[in-house]
């Protein structure tokens, strides 16, 4: 994942925290990515960045 994408996830996590929406999967994903942890949705068909092979 590019640094610009990580920076976006950091902003998303901060805004969700400010809104009190820390129990959502979207927040959990943003927080994990912003901390450098694995994407919690990787096992659910979400492709990794750069893995865009196809027709």
N, C-alpha and C positions, 0 to 999 in steps of 0.2 A: 504494500500500500504506500502510495506517495505521501510525503510529509504534508502536502496541502490537504489531502483527505483526512489525515490524522488531526490536523489543526481544526478542520470542520467538525469532526467528532468531539473534540475538546469543547468547542463552542456549544454544540448540541447538548452535551452533558451538563455544562454550566447553566444553560437556559432551562433545562428540565429540572435541575436541582432548585433553581430560583423559583420555579413554578410549583415546587413540591411534588413533582411527578417522578419520584425515584423508584416506584414500584412497578414501572412499566418495562417490558422487554426492550423497548427502544432505548430507554435510559441505560439499562444493563448492558446493552450492546455498545452504546456510545462510551460508557465508562470503561468497559474492558478494552476497547480499541485505544482509547486515549491513554490508558495505563500500559499499553504495549502487550496486553494479554491476548490470547487467541480470541477470535471472533466467535461468540457463542452461537451464532447462526450458521457457522460453516458446515455443520453436520445436517443442515436442513435444506440443502440444495442451493445455498447462496454460494456463488462461485467466487473464488479468490480473485483479487485484482490482477489483471494481466492474463487470466486463464479464459480467454474468449475464443477458443477454437470452435469452429463450427462451419456450417456451409458457406 
